[in-house]
């Protein structure tokens, strides 16, 4: 990945000396690749909150980019896709913690 393809670091994260990155996701060779940081939450539900907030950010971003997209409708479709994948995975999780 070239530097020009990297996403910008949010301004608040740049200003906060205690900020930390906890998730990166790439598509490489037609597959999803993930890097995770651990240790900030003991409760699994905290990860659920993060994923829910992330889903809302994705829906809102699509609505901001296309005035034909309703963020709530988008979020419901995203939720449906997520639930379907959780109930019947289309791929096997591989890799390990490093």
C-alpha positions, -999 to +999 in steps of 0.1 A: +000+000+000+014+034-009+014+062+016-011+081-007-036+053-001-034+055+037-063+070+056-057+102+075-053+101+113-082+120+129-072+154+143-083+145+179-061+114+178-031+134+167-036+159+195-042+134+223-009+119+235-029+090+251-047+080+218-041+045+204-051+027+173-072-004+179-083-016+144-070-017+109-088-035+080-074-040+045-085-057+013-055-074-002-054-102-028-092-101-028-094-110+009-100-091+042-070-087+065-073-073+100-049-060+127-063-056+162-050-041+194-062-058+227-063-050+263-084-018+265-117-036+274-124-067+295-161-069+286-170-083+251-200-058+250-175-029+248-164-043+214-201-045+204-204-008+212-174+000+190-188-021+162-222-004+165-206+031+165-185+021+135-217+009+116-233+043+123-202+061+110-203+040+078-240+047+073-236+084+079-206+086+055-226+070+027-255+094+033-232+124+033-217+112+000-250+104-018-282+123-011-301+094-024-290+073+006-309+074+039-285+067+068-312+047+088-321+026+058-284+020+051-278+010+087-307-015+087-293-031+056-258-032+071-273-048+103-290-074+081-257-082+063-238-084+096-264-107+112-265-130+082-227-133+083-226-139+120-253-166+116-237-183+086-201-172+079-191-171+043-154-174+052-132-190+078-113-168+102-075-176+100-044-160+116-032-156+151-024-130+177+011-118+174 
